[in-house]
Amino acid sequence: MLKGLQGMGDMMGLMKKAQKMKKDMKKLKKEISKTNITVMDDNEDITITVNGDHIIQKIIFSENVKNYDNKKLAILVKDTINKSSKEVEKMSSEKMSVLSKQGIPTDLPF
């Protein structure tokens, strides 16, 4: 009758490992969320700070933007926001790679 319980130790170990993975993932996602990335356009006319959740925290314009027409300014803002988004993705991937190197899938739903 005890033969059927033989695998319970393995199951408990897996459950503990899964709980640790969940805790590590939540901690890392919180750290990513709090991380700010600051990006400038090539001419340093616009500076955008974005957090790990892709929420814009700050936008700073240099004095030079006064000379831009609306179309050029809109393109510059769009391009700088897109650049910041790519940087956030890069940062997130780098931080998540630590977990994947430990054999933890980074696409878990928690």
N, C-alpha and C positions, 0 to 999 in steps of 0.2 A: 504494500500500500504506500510505503514511503518512496518507492521508485518514481512515482509520478511527481513528487515534489523536488526531485533532483535538480531540475532546471530553474527552480525558484530563486536560488542564489544568483544565478546569471541574470535573471530578470530584474532582480533588485539592483544589481550593479548597473545594468543598462538604464534603469529608471533614475538612479542617482546621477549618472553621467548626463542624461537628458536634462535633468534639473539644473545641473551646473552649466550646460551649454546654453540653456534658456537665460540663466542669470548673466552669463558672460555676454550674450548677444544684447540683452537689454542695456547693460552697462555701456557697451560699445556704442550702441545707437544713441544713447543719451549724450555720450562724449562727442560724437559726430554732430549731433544737433546743436550743441553749445559752441562748436568750433566756428570761428569767423574766418572767411577768406576775403582778402581785399585785392581787387584787380583794377588796373588802369588801362586805358586805351593806349595805343602806340605813341601818341603825342602827349600823353599825361594830361589831357584836357578833362577827362571824366574819371573819377575814382568811385568804385562801387564796392561796398562791403555787404557780403551775403553770408548767412549762417548755413550750417549743415543741412537744414531743412529747406534750403533754397528761398528763404525769406530775406528780402532786401532790408538791411539794417541802416544803411546810410548811402547817400549819393552826394558827391562833391563835384562841383563844376569849377574849372579854372576861369580866370578872367577872359581867356581866349574864346570861350564859347559865345561871347557877345557878338563876335564877328561872323558866326555861322548862321546860315539860313535855317529855317525850320526843318527842311528835308534832310540836310546834312546832319543836323543835331539829332534828329530822330534815328537816323542810321547809326550814328556813333553810339547813342544810348543803347539801341538794340544789340549792336555788336558787342558792346562791353558787358551787357547783361548776359548774353549768350556765352561769352568768354568766362564770366564768373561761374555760370552754371556748370561748364565743363570742368573748371577747377574744383568745384565742390564734388563732382562725380569722381574725379581723380583722387581727391583726398579720401573720400568715403571708401573707394576701392582699395586704396593702400591700407587703410585701417582695418577693413574687413578681411584683407588677405592674411592677417595674423591668425584669424579664426580658421580660415580655410586651410592654412598650413598645419593646423592642429587636427584636421579631419572633420571640422565642423562645417556643415553646409551653411552658406551665408544667405540663403533665400528662405529660411524658415519664417513662418508667419507670426513671429513674436519679437 
